[in-house]
Amino acid sequence: MFPVNYLREGDLVFMGIDGRWWRAFQGSGQPVTMLIQGEVLEGHARVNLEDPALVKDVFARLRPTVPDWLPDALNGKLVTIRLM
């Protein structure tokens, strides 16, 4: 189990991951099971490394209080989960 901050929008869940464990979701990603507000959800998770505009857009809602001066490398990685 890993606690993360998340943002659910329809059939997508975005999670911000700090540290190195985001690497488990590289390439084709991994199936995941999540517990969100008492509901067990299944999905497929993949880290987003190719679309900086999407990352910036989602992090603006996911982590709106992150200081602008903080380098992106320290602002975590965005993992997108498509719910099944």
N, C-alpha and C positions, 0 to 999 in steps of 0.2 A: 504494500500500500504506500502510495505517495500522496501527500497533501499538496495541492496546487491551487492556484487561482484559475478560475475558468469563466467563460462567457458562453451561454447557450443561446443559439439563434436558429430556431427551426430544427432541422435535422443535423445541424452542425454544432459541435462543442469545440471551442477554442481553449487551449490551456497554455499558460505561460510557464515555462520550465527554466529554473535556474540550476546551475550545476551541470554535470556532464551526462546525466542519465537520459537526456533527450536523444542521445545517439542510438538508443534502442529503436527509434522510430525513423531512422534514415532509410533511404532506398524505397522499397515498396511498403514499408511500415509494418505494423503489428496489430493483431486483433487485441482489443482491450475490453475490460469490464469495469464499469465505474459505478460508484454509489454517490448519487447527487440528490440531496434533500430527501433521503430515505428511499429513493427509487434506484433500482439496479438497471443500468443501461449497458447495452452491448454496442460495439462499434469497431471501426478500423482507424487507427491513428497513424499519422505521417507528419514528420517535421517539415516545415516550410522553409527552405533555404534559397529558393529561386525567385520569389516574388516579394521584393522589399516593399513595394507599395501596399500589398495586402497586409504584410506584417505591421507596417506603420499604421494602417487604418484600423486593424483589429486591436493593436496595443493601445491606441488612443482611447478605446472604450474599455479594454481589459485592465489597463493600468494607467488611468488618466492622471495620476499624481506623480508619475516618474519625472524627475527633473530633466529639462531639455538638455542640460549640459552632460548628462550621463551618457557615455559612449554606448552605441548599440550593442557592442560585444558584451557589455555588462548587464544589458537589459533582458537577458534570457532569450530563449528560443520559443517560437510559436509552433505548437503542434495542433493540427486540425484533425478532429475526429468526426467521421461520418457515421451517424447512428444507423443501426440496422433495424 
